Amino acid sequence: MDASKPNILVVDDEMGPRESLKMILNPYYNVYTADRGAQAVEMLRQFPVDLVTLDLKMPGFSGINVLERVKQHDPDIEAIIITGYGSLDTAIEGLRLGAFDYISKPFDVNHILALVRRGLERRNAKAQLRRVKSDFLSNISHELRTPLSVVVGFVYLLLNQVIGKLTEEQQKVLETVYRNSEELLELIDNVLWMTSLNAGDANATTEKFDARDVVNETMKRYDKAIREKGLRLNVQLGAEDIPLVSDRAKVERVFHNVFNNAVKFTSEGEISVKVQPSTHRDNVDFEITDTGVGIEQSKIDSIFEPFHQADNSMQRSYSGLGIGLTVARRMTELIGGKLSVSSRPGVGTRVIMSFPSLVAAAPLPIEQRRYG
């Protein structure tokens, strides 16, 4: 197969149309064929597909099911519906699920070639737009982060009265500036991570570190916010080192983003943090439990979608772009881990982040510390 050519997957249970399409498209594209829906879905995992031609009326695993799986696998894969029934309802159903266009059997050669060409042009245009958006977000975020980091640094020096004494009123004003600057810096960092993940630039590096240090650094950062909200903080760490060989920066970002959400959505009660080696594999588990607003079970998956909150009305009450958990899950998966959430509205949320380590560690006794 020519790597410079787009890959077309032809899915049809009838040999005649399937082989005809292969013959028509072969001079211009890499063409793969599947005579069953299940086979087509399996082939999506074997090579990158740019466009699918699809007969919706197939026995067993139907064309509609295949189209749904195609869009779940990669929403940018274009699909052309080919039906021998001339049914407008069938074609409309395919378009509703994201198909690019449809054509009836028997098809015209020039027509199908034109449709495929236009479908691939649309796929390329969407990819180019995504790259432009990603580059813009990355560049503007970098440009914003540099001066903002300087502002945060100098405000920190002023707050700690390194430059000179402050009055009580000046202290309060600077604390507000510092808190909001840190929040803005946090948003920018998540945008930078998101653009890196989307561009495939967020490679994982490994080093050995104590997993407890990740928790302690985050606790220091949120100590004031937790005290201001009157929350209790229950931290359970091992009495000895918990070695973890992983990408420390990404583990820290994941834990930080999840803990930030716990603080943000908990107005009263307690936040509990536990870190320990997993009992059934060479992983280290970070667990955060809060008594916050909680999430309905049916909406848990939606909180990992970028720029989304479980309840859009919350956006008026809780700040943020809604990408913290998106970044957390994708980073966890990038370094081979797993992030799971359980929650109940009005009761709270529990998040477990499990990271694989190259170091096998036996479970350690838990040492409890309580704050608040």
Summary of the structure (lengths in Angstrom):
residues: 372
radius of gyration: 26.1
end to end distance: 64.7
largest distance: 85.8
contacts: 1140
relative contact order: 0.08
helix: 49%
strand: 21%
